[in-house]
Amino acid sequence: MRGGIGGFLAGSAAGVLLAAAVAHAEPPGAAAAANAAGAALFSAGRAAEATAKFSEALALDPGLAEARHNLGVALATLGRDELQAGRFDDARVHLERAVELAPREAPYLLLLAALHYQRGDLYESRQFVDRALESAPGLAGALELSGDLWYQEGSLERARHAWESGLGAAGARDHALRMKLERLERESAADEGFGRDVSRHFTVQFDGPVPAEVARAALRLLEAAYNRLWREFGRPPQHDVPVILYSRTLFDQITRSPGWVAGSYDGKIRVPVGGLESAADAELLGPILAHELTHAFVRANAPGRLPLWFEEGLAQHFQGVTFEAARQSLRSEGIDFANLEDVSAALRGGARVGAAYAAAALAVGEMVRMDGLWLPRRTLEHVAAGRGFTEAFRDAAGISLAEFEERWAELDR
């Protein structure tokens, strides 16, 4: 008999919910006993040990449906937890095993779709989210993720339909869906007058007042930055990168960004280019485009959470900000930061944001001085393998993050 002891388990940032009900087997015997032991472990929050017991039960009796069901739930729970912790390789192993056991279980498919989405593998994500929706057409998390995918592909009407279909069933995600729809409406209203162009790795849309030669020059600059970043990072984004060039006014309206923002990346590179009239003028965009493209590469290589100082510092490095320029800028600002976490907080906006960018660039510049770009790259690789940033940094640098902060704090004195 199947008894519900799970309920809905919180999922990924894409709004995944995992419906889990661990079943207890009633018939006597060794397999049933192992299954019951696994259920007790799962109820106690010990999913890894429960997985071993459910596997034991299935080995003893491959036909025990309750054990098969329970093993799938336990594996999906482990996969969800690893996904939330940013340990994507481990999450994939658990979730693929869960899907093998229950190929039509929509929450398992959705978790795999969310994993691929966070890694930037949009094609794989689409395959799994479509399978999830075939099994459960009204699953709110799948509808939201499907809309996210359509949005990244530039299919705004399909994104709108998916997100609207998820409204009302999304629970705590309902407000987030409405915010996405509001932004989509602003973008759709502006989209009608946009020109379009493509290159090998990019699709660009540009506001009517933006000259076509500026858009073509932007594509050339982006391809050059892409080649450099690919050499340094090894893994590029797994899809074409959408780029939108706006007038300054429209950029502010669409992104709702502060006036000091020179560009943004939210899965799409968005840059205001007002006043540029020619390809020669467009050369001024090179550093900004390289900065925003760095964010796309960083997230393709380490989709888990990174300290903001580290990601923005890397973006500035590839933008062309040198160690000495960063140190001079920070000194001229005359602002001290307690630590790198304080820098990350200031990067979110406010009076200290300019100094914070300089401080982040100085920190990454010091990493490069210590061991070249290998140091930030190795740190990213360790984070991608599932380590926390502090541990990843220590293993890559050979010194603790606290020791590095002391070293960094002395640089602008």
DAHU-V201783 format. One line per field, one symbol per residue. psi: psi as a letter, one per 30 degrees, with the letter a starting at -180 (. if undefined). A space follows every 50 residues. Layout:
psi->???
This chain:
psi->kkkjgdakkkbafggkkjjkjkkkkeklleeeeeeeeeeeeefggieeee eeeeeeeeeeifgjeeeeeeeeeeeeeeeeeeeffgieeeeeeeeeeeee eifgjeeeeeeeeeeeeffgieeeeeeeeeeefeeifgjeeeeeeeeeee eefgieeeeeeeeeffkfffbffeeeeeeeeeeeeeeeeffegklkllae gkkkkkkefkkefeeeeeeeeeeeeeeeeeeeeejlkglkjkkkklleee eeeefhllffkflljhfkkkkkgkfkfleeeffffeeeeeeeeeeeeefe eifaklkeeeeeeeeeeffgjleeeeeeeeefehkkkeafeeeeefffla fgeeeeeeeeeeeeeeeeeegafeeeeeeeeeeffgkleeeeeeeefgll eeeeeeeeffeg.
